[in-house]
Amino acid sequence: MGVPCDPGRMGTANDRAPLAERVEQLLAEGGPLPLVTAGDPVLRRGGEPYDGQLGPALLARFVEALRVTMRAAPGVGLAAPQVGVGLRIAVIEDPAPVPEEVRVARGRVPLPFRVLVNPVYEPVGTARAAFYEGCLSVPGYQAVVARAAEVRLTGQDEHGRALDEVFHGWPARIVQHETDHLDGTLYLDRAETRSLATHQAVAEHWSQPTPERAARSLGFDLP
Ligand code: ZN
């Protein structure tokens, strides 16, 4: 596979090969996987439920490749469609190397490495939290997204064990962002578009723990 940067090859027989074959091809190249970026239809198709399509050994190798790719980026989450694989699988991990005031304001606490298979989330309560976030598939930009402050996540882990857990703070944001990828949704679909900023502009103007000043200056609403 590895066609995300080569639009000329979209829709070839390669594209329709069984998923296991495509993942084998992807892993054969070794190292971090190439990232698919906004505009590629695979990001809008989302993923089909994982039901053993890869088999245990290939799934383990694929998950490891996702971890390597996420860390190399670096990112705090990565969904299979972001490497061109339409399966409902994502990895998350956040060492959260942030100052104390940011940790407190955003609830950004360390999140150990996890694999999410067929995840589904639902809000717990009505509280919303709005912060700048970005996406490895939309390089160079960030925008403010209001999301449920707390969610209940169900699904499985990479061993097929049932997952049923409540997340809050930054980990809740991460699991919503990654699960959305599996539904073909990008964070931009949920963003305050007037908040859109380059990484450089965020670093220059909007690195405060909360986006209140950005909301006043750029003209968007917060929950
Ligand atoms: Zn993303």
Boltz pocket constraint, residues with backbone or C-beta under 6 A from the ligand:
constraints:
  - pocket:
      binder: B
      contacts: [[A, 77], [A, 134], [A, 135], [A, 136], [A, 137], [A, 177], [A, 181]]
      max_distance: 6.0
